[in-house]
Amino acid sequence: MNVTGSYVRSASFTITDARYVGAKVGADLRLLHNYYGKPALDSIDNYVEEVALLLRDGYLSTVDYGFRDADSNVWKLRLRYTATLGGQLTDARPGRLPTSVELVGYGFHSFLTYSSAFLAKPSSEQSAFKELLPISRTTAEAPSALSGSSTAGHGYARNGAGVARDVYIAY
């Protein structure tokens, strides 16, 4: 599992702020569902709450959602959200996602990396925190993004913290 960057949260960044940001991620996931049939609608609230809890405590580095080839572990379409602080923040409206990517044969997948603040915690504290999350994740190799195009510059933020979104589409 790759982990990059560090994240120090604002003392005034609350669970309400984190859920605001998470809700915008959820809106993107609902659009993915509308365009491509996945993720399952009943799973989106769990993804939203997972993002909110991780952001609130400064434990999110990145989280990816998209479609990959399970055999080769290569993304076809990926939305990557990277935890951000301060001057790099934007708070855009959800959306502006690709609508015509050919995804037949690709399954929905999510991959998450924890921040250095989370990894600095003792394993007992890490485990206790993971028990609070609505998504149970297992250790796995990160899917690859080989040749394709990537679009950045879209993000969601509130009260000094948020996520920057990058959309990757394989050629």
ABEGO torsion letter per residue (X at the ends): XBBBEBBBBBAABBAAAAAAAAAAAAAAAAAAAAAAGOBBAAAAAAAAAAAAAAAAAGABABBBBEBBBAAAGBBABBBBBBBBBEAABBBBBBEGBBAABBABGBBBBBBBBBBAAAAABBAAAAAAAAAABABBBBBBBBBBBBBBBBBBGBBBBBGGBEBBBBBBBBX
